[in-house]
């Protein structure tokens, strides 16, 4: 793959991670992901972010660099927007090739640069609004955007082109293969990247939604003509589309989200499962979209995206040894960690011989601002009473969701 020309003197160097890998060691990415670095050339040359030292990817990166043509020793400045290892784990070896390179990053990133890479020389600390003049009309300005999604994160803006190098913000899953810009996307491909942006957001960024909103507001005064993230497609035709998407995703934490319901269920011996069809029927009878996920068959990464977007949740799980069924407990603990807040919720499930799942659920979600309606719980096998309740209670939840989202 060759470097991709973004505009005069500015290149993207995308390297794809394959779908068999788990992002951050835990998130499936069936369509892979790109890691995008950028070169900005004025009289001096700056490299913005690096790549992960995995599976021969540095060699691919160097081949792209040579296509400009450049070598590591030709780079004057390295801009580090974010110290997470998917962008910096190759940095120690890159630094060996160019030990005199000048590095620009935030104060918090400098501490991580030392601890991750052992690099302390030629390090320049930048603050919000600082600039670096590359000559030839290319000026980089730096904006601290902490906790999107690490505390040391910043974004870099090139003033002449209006390109915002946003690092992990405005990113998505999905590899780049011959199509690199939003104006090259078919409608189907555009929908794919928006959907993958939601899944990426729910997995990686959702816990920091308050900071996403602050960051978007902080950058609102810039004349942004292109969004160039470190993962996913480059938005040059309509950068506002991905900004608006991220703003909408961030708003789901404080609620309301979309007028939809996500059903997440798990069953030991089929007793809880018997209510699922009636639950879905009740939601659909109220005209709401419903998304159904079975645990542990589906990974929490996909379930998170659906739950994050939905204003209503229905949880089907039995009691297991006086507590929640463990596969569901893992999903719900991830919801707690990722701040899946402000939901309308119904829970149904077999109580086994004792009950206890609801008690643990109430405790786990105490600070998540969930509003529950009366659960459906029974001992032994479900009867017609529970089957009827599955319809009526899911209808009741759907009505609550519609009222909530209409506010």
C-alpha positions as CSV (number, residue, x, y, z in Angstrom):
1,X,0.0,0.0,0.0
2,X,1.2,3.5,-0.8
3,X,0.7,6.7,1.2
4,X,-2.6,8.4,0.5
5,X,-2.5,12.0,-0.6
6,X,-5.1,14.0,1.5
7,X,-4.2,17.4,0.2
8,X,-1.1,19.3,-0.9
9,X,1.8,18.2,1.4
10,X,-0.4,16.0,3.7
11,X,-0.5,12.2,3.5
12,X,-2.3,9.4,5.3
13,X,-0.3,6.2,6.0
14,X,-3.0,3.6,6.9
15,X,-2.0,0.2,8.2
16,X,-4.7,-2.4,8.7
17,X,-5.1,-4.8,11.6
18,X,-6.8,-8.0,10.6
19,X,-10.1,-9.3,11.9
20,X,-8.7,-12.2,13.8
21,X,-7.2,-9.8,16.4
22,X,-9.0,-8.5,19.4
23,X,-8.8,-4.7,19.7
24,X,-7.4,-3.7,23.2
25,X,-7.1,-7.4,23.8
26,X,-10.9,-7.9,24.2
27,X,-13.1,-6.4,21.4
28,X,-13.9,-8.4,18.3
29,X,-13.4,-6.5,15.1
30,X,-14.8,-8.8,12.3
31,X,-14.0,-6.2,9.7
32,X,-10.6,-5.3,11.1
33,X,-9.4,-1.7,11.9
34,X,-7.0,0.7,10.4
35,X,-4.3,2.6,12.3
36,X,-3.7,5.9,10.5
37,X,-0.6,8.0,10.8
38,X,-0.2,11.3,8.9
39,X,2.7,13.2,7.3
40,X,2.5,17.0,7.0
41,X,5.2,18.6,4.8
42,X,6.2,22.2,4.8
43,X,9.8,23.3,4.9
44,X,10.0,20.9,7.8
45,X,8.3,17.5,8.0
46,X,6.0,16.4,10.8
47,X,4.7,12.9,11.5
48,X,1.5,12.7,13.5
49,X,1.1,9.5,15.5
50,X,2.6,6.1,14.8
51,X,1.5,2.5,14.7
52,X,1.5,-0.7,16.7
53,X,4.5,-3.0,16.6
54,X,2.7,-6.1,15.6
55,X,2.6,-8.7,12.8
56,X,5.0,-6.9,10.5
57,X,3.0,-3.7,10.4
58,X,6.1,-1.4,10.8
59,X,7.5,-2.8,7.6
60,X,4.2,-1.9,5.8
61,X,4.4,1.6,7.4
62,X,7.9,2.2,6.2
63,X,7.0,1.1,2.7
64,X,4.2,3.7,2.7
65,X,6.7,6.3,4.0
66,X,9.1,5.5,1.2
67,X,6.3,6.1,-1.4
68,X,6.2,9.8,-0.5
69,X,9.4,9.4,-0.5
70,X,10.6,9.6,3.1
71,X,12.6,7.6,5.5
72,X,12.3,7.8,9.3
73,X,15.5,9.8,9.5
74,X,13.9,12.5,7.3
75,X,11.2,13.4,9.8
76,X,11.9,16.5,11.8
77,X,9.0,16.4,14.3
78,X,6.9,13.6,15.8
79,X,3.5,14.8,17.1
80,X,2.1,12.4,19.6
81,X,-1.6,12.9,20.1
82,X,-2.1,9.9,22.2
83,X,0.3,7.4,24.0
84,X,-1.8,4.3,23.8
85,X,0.3,1.4,22.4
86,X,-1.7,0.9,19.3
87,X,-0.2,4.3,18.2
88,X,3.2,4.1,20.0
89,X,4.5,0.6,20.6
90,X,6.8,0.9,17.6
91,X,8.1,4.3,18.8
92,X,11.3,2.9,20.6
93,X,12.4,1.3,17.3
94,X,11.4,4.3,15.3
95,X,13.4,6.5,17.7
96,X,16.5,4.3,17.1
97,X,16.2,5.2,13.4
98,X,15.9,8.9,14.2
99,X,17.3,9.6,17.7
100,X,17.4,13.4,17.1
101,X,13.7,13.8,16.2
102,X,11.9,16.5,18.1
103,X,8.8,15.2,19.9
104,X,5.7,17.3,20.7
105,X,3.1,16.1,23.2
106,X,1.2,17.1,26.3
107,X,2.7,17.1,29.8
108,X,0.8,14.0,30.8
109,X,1.9,12.3,27.6
110,X,5.5,13.1,28.4
111,X,5.3,11.0,31.6
112,X,3.9,8.1,29.7
113,X,6.5,8.5,26.9
114,X,9.2,8.0,29.6
115,X,7.4,5.0,31.3
116,X,6.4,3.2,28.1
117,X,9.4,4.0,25.8
118,X,12.2,5.4,28.0
119,X,12.5,8.5,25.9
120,X,13.2,11.9,27.6
121,X,15.4,13.8,25.1
122,X,14.1,16.4,22.6
123,X,10.7,16.4,24.2
124,X,8.6,19.5,23.9
125,X,5.5,20.0,26.1
126,X,2.7,21.8,24.4
127,X,-0.3,23.5,25.9
128,X,-3.7,24.3,24.6
129,X,-3.4,26.6,21.6
130,X,0.3,26.3,21.1
131,X,1.5,26.2,17.5
132,X,4.4,24.7,15.5
133,X,5.3,26.4,12.2
134,X,6.6,24.0,9.7
135,X,7.2,26.7,7.1
136,X,5.7,26.7,3.6
137,X,2.4,27.8,5.0
138,X,1.9,24.7,7.2
139,X,1.1,25.6,10.8
140,X,0.1,23.0,13.4
141,X,-1.9,24.0,16.5
142,X,-2.5,21.8,19.4
143,X,-5.6,21.4,21.5
144,X,-5.8,19.4,24.7
145,X,-8.8,17.1,24.8
146,X,-8.2,15.0,27.9
147,X,-10.0,11.8,28.5
148,X,-10.9,11.2,24.9
149,X,-10.1,8.6,25.9
150,X,-6.9,8.8,27.9
151,X,-6.1,11.8,30.2
152,X,-3.1,12.9,28.0
153,X,-4.9,13.0,24.7
154,X,-4.7,16.0,22.4
155,X,-5.7,16.8,18.8
156,X,-3.7,18.6,16.1
157,X,-5.1,21.1,13.7
158,X,-3.4,22.2,10.4
159,X,-4.5,25.7,9.8
160,X,-4.0,26.1,6.0
161,X,-5.9,23.0,5.1
162,X,-8.4,23.0,8.0
163,X,-7.6,19.3,8.8
164,X,-8.2,18.1,12.3
165,X,-6.0,15.2,13.2
166,X,-8.3,13.9,15.9
167,X,-6.6,10.6,17.0
168,X,-9.1,8.2,18.6
169,X,-12.0,10.7,18.5
170,X,-14.3,10.4,15.5
171,X,-12.8,7.0,14.7
172,X,-14.4,3.7,13.8
173,X,-13.7,0.0,13.2
174,X,-13.2,-1.1,9.7
175,X,-10.1,-1.4,7.4
176,X,-9.2,1.0,4.6
177,X,-8.7,-0.8,1.3
178,X,-8.7,1.4,-1.7
179,X,-11.4,3.7,-0.3
180,X,-10.1,6.3,2.2
181,X,-12.5,9.2,2.2
182,X,-16.2,9.7,2.9
183,X,-16.8,11.1,-0.6
184,X,-15.7,7.7,-2.1
185,X,-18.3,5.8,-0.1
186,X,-21.4,4.2,-1.4
187,X,-24.5,4.6,0.7
188,X,-24.0,1.1,2.0
189,X,-20.3,1.8,2.9
190,X,-21.2,5.1,4.6
191,X,-23.8,3.3,6.7
192,X,-21.2,0.7,7.5
193,X,-18.7,3.2,8.9
194,X,-21.3,5.1,10.9
195,X,-22.4,1.8,12.4
196,X,-18.8,0.8,13.1
197,X,-18.3,4.2,14.6
198,X,-21.1,3.5,17.1
199,X,-19.7,0.1,18.0
200,X,-16.2,1.6,18.4
201,X,-17.6,4.4,20.5
202,X,-19.6,2.1,22.8
203,X,-16.5,-0.2,23.2
204,X,-13.8,2.4,23.6
205,X,-15.1,5.9,24.3
206,X,-18.5,5.6,26.0
207,X,-17.2,5.9,29.5
208,X,-15.8,9.4,28.7
209,X,-18.9,10.8,27.0
210,X,-18.9,13.9,29.2
211,X,-15.4,14.7,27.9
212,X,-16.4,14.0,24.3
213,X,-19.1,16.7,24.6
214,X,-16.6,19.1,26.2
215,X,-14.1,18.4,23.5
216,X,-16.5,18.9,20.6
217,X,-17.6,22.2,22.2
218,X,-13.9,23.2,22.7
219,X,-13.2,22.7,19.0
220,X,-16.4,24.4,17.7
221,X,-14.5,27.6,16.9
222,X,-12.2,25.9,14.4
223,X,-12.9,26.0,10.7
224,X,-12.7,22.2,10.3
225,X,-12.7,21.2,6.6
226,X,-11.5,17.6,7.2
227,X,-11.6,15.1,10.1
228,X,-8.6,12.8,9.9
229,X,-8.9,10.2,12.7
230,X,-6.4,7.5,13.7
231,X,-8.9,4.8,13.0
232,X,-11.3,4.5,10.1
233,X,-12.3,6.7,7.2
234,X,-11.2,10.3,6.6
235,X,-14.2,12.7,6.5
236,X,-13.5,15.5,4.0
237,X,-16.8,15.9,2.1
238,X,-18.9,16.2,5.2
239,X,-16.8,16.2,8.4
240,X,-19.9,17.5,10.3
241,X,-21.5,14.1,9.8
242,X,-19.1,12.3,12.1
243,X,-19.0,15.2,14.5
244,X,-22.8,15.1,14.8
245,X,-22.7,11.3,15.2
246,X,-20.2,11.5,18.1
247,X,-22.2,14.3,19.7
248,X,-25.3,12.1,19.4
249,X,-23.5,9.1,20.8
250,X,-22.3,11.1,23.8
251,X,-25.8,12.4,24.5
252,X,-27.0,8.8,25.0
253,X,-25.3,8.6,28.4
254,X,-27.4,11.4,29.9
255,X,-30.5,10.2,27.9
256,X,-32.7,9.7,26.3
257,X,-31.1,7.5,23.6
258,X,-33.1,6.2,20.6
259,X,-36.7,5.0,20.9
260,X,-35.6,1.4,20.6
261,X,-35.4,-1.5,22.9
262,X,-32.5,-4.0,23.2
263,X,-33.4,-7.5,24.6
264,X,-30.5,-9.3,26.2
265,X,-31.2,-12.8,27.4
266,X,-29.6,-16.0,28.7
267,X,-31.1,-19.3,29.8
268,X,-29.8,-22.3,31.6
269,X,-32.4,-25.0,30.8
270,X,-34.9,-23.1,28.6
271,X,-37.3,-21.8,31.3
272,X,-36.3,-18.2,30.9
273,X,-36.0,-18.6,27.1
274,X,-39.7,-19.5,26.9
275,X,-40.7,-15.9,27.4
276,X,-38.4,-14.3,24.8
277,X,-40.8,-14.5,21.8
278,X,-43.6,-12.9,23.9
279,X,-41.3,-10.2,25.1
280,X,-40.4,-9.3,21.5
281,X,-44.0,-9.5,20.4
282,X,-45.0,-7.1,23.1
283,X,-42.4,-4.5,22.1
284,X,-43.2,-4.8,18.4
285,X,-46.9,-4.4,19.0
286,X,-46.1,-0.9,20.3
287,X,-44.3,-0.1,17.1
288,X,-40.7,0.1,18.5
289,X,-37.6,-1.4,16.9
290,X,-36.3,-4.3,19.0
291,X,-32.8,-5.8,18.9
292,X,-32.3,-9.3,20.4
293,X,-29.0,-10.7,21.7
294,X,-28.4,-14.0,23.4
295,X,-25.6,-14.3,26.0
296,X,-23.0,-15.9,25.9
297,X,-23.5,-16.6,22.2
298,X,-22.8,-13.0,21.3
299,X,-19.8,-11.0,22.5
300,X,-20.5,-8.0,24.8
301,X,-18.8,-5.7,22.3
302,X,-21.7,-6.0,19.9
303,X,-24.3,-6.0,22.7
304,X,-22.8,-2.8,24.1
305,X,-23.4,-0.9,20.9
306,X,-27.0,-1.9,20.8
307,X,-27.6,-1.2,24.4
308,X,-25.9,2.2,24.2
309,X,-28.1,3.3,21.4
310,X,-31.4,2.0,22.9
311,X,-33.4,3.9,25.5
312,X,-35.0,0.7,26.8
313,X,-33.4,-2.6,27.9
314,X,-35.1,-5.9,28.6
315,X,-32.9,-8.4,30.5
316,X,-33.8,-12.1,30.5
317,X,-31.8,-14.1,33.1
318,X,-32.4,-16.8,35.7
319,X,-31.1,-16.9,39.2
320,X,-27.9,-18.9,39.5
321,X,-26.8,-19.9,43.0
322,X,-28.6,-17.0,44.7
323,X,-27.2,-14.4,42.2
324,X,-27.4,-13.4,38.6
325,X,-26.6,-16.0,35.9
326,X,-22.8,-15.4,35.4
327,X,-22.8,-14.8,31.6
328,X,-25.3,-12.0,32.1
329,X,-23.5,-10.7,35.2
330,X,-20.4,-10.1,33.0
331,X,-22.4,-8.2,30.4
332,X,-24.1,-6.1,33.1
333,X,-20.8,-5.3,34.8
334,X,-19.4,-4.1,31.5
335,X,-22.5,-1.9,31.2
336,X,-21.6,-0.4,34.6
337,X,-18.0,0.1,33.5
338,X,-19.0,1.8,30.3
339,X,-21.6,4.0,31.9
340,X,-24.7,2.6,30.1
341,X,-26.9,5.0,32.1
342,X,-30.4,6.4,32.1
343,X,-32.3,3.4,30.7
344,X,-35.9,2.2,31.1
345,X,-35.6,-1.5,32.1
346,X,-37.6,-4.7,32.5
347,X,-36.1,-7.9,33.8
348,X,-37.6,-11.4,33.5
349,X,-36.3,-14.8,34.5
350,X,-36.7,-18.0,36.4
351,X,-36.0,-17.7,40.1
352,X,-34.7,-21.3,40.4
353,X,-35.3,-22.5,43.9
354,X,-34.5,-19.3,45.7
355,X,-34.4,-16.1,43.7
356,X,-31.6,-13.6,44.1
357,X,-30.8,-12.4,40.6
358,X,-33.0,-9.3,40.9
359,X,-31.5,-8.4,44.3
360,X,-28.0,-8.5,42.8
361,X,-29.1,-6.6,39.7
362,X,-30.6,-3.8,41.8
363,X,-27.3,-3.5,43.7
364,X,-25.2,-3.5,40.6
365,X,-27.2,-0.8,38.8
366,X,-27.9,1.4,41.8
367,X,-25.7,4.2,40.5
368,X,-26.6,3.7,36.8
369,X,-29.8,5.8,36.9
370,X,-31.9,2.9,35.5
371,X,-35.7,3.0,36.0
372,X,-37.2,-0.4,36.4
373,X,-40.8,-1.6,36.0
374,X,-42.0,-4.6,37.9
375,X,-40.0,-7.7,37.0
376,X,-41.4,-11.0,35.8
377,X,-40.0,-13.8,38.0
378,X,-41.3,-17.3,38.8
379,X,-40.1,-20.5,40.4
380,X,-39.8,-23.6,38.2
381,X,-41.4,-23.5,34.8
382,X,-43.2,-20.5,33.3
383,X,-47.0,-20.7,33.2
384,X,-49.5,-18.9,31.0
385,X,-49.5,-16.2,33.6
386,X,-45.9,-15.4,32.9
387,X,-46.3,-15.7,29.2
388,X,-49.1,-13.1,29.3
389,X,-47.1,-10.9,31.6
390,X,-44.2,-11.0,29.1
391,X,-46.5,-9.3,26.5
392,X,-48.1,-6.8,28.9
393,X,-45.0,-5.7,30.7
394,X,-42.9,-5.4,27.5
395,X,-45.7,-3.3,26.1
396,X,-45.7,-1.1,29.2
397,X,-41.9,-0.7,28.9
398,X,-42.2,0.3,25.2
399,X,-44.8,2.9,26.1
400,X,-42.5,4.3,28.8
401,X,-39.7,4.5,26.2
402,X,-41.8,6.3,23.7
403,X,-42.9,8.9,26.3
404,X,-39.3,9.3,27.5
405,X,-37.9,9.8,24.0
406,X,-40.7,12.3,23.1
407,X,-39.7,14.6,25.9
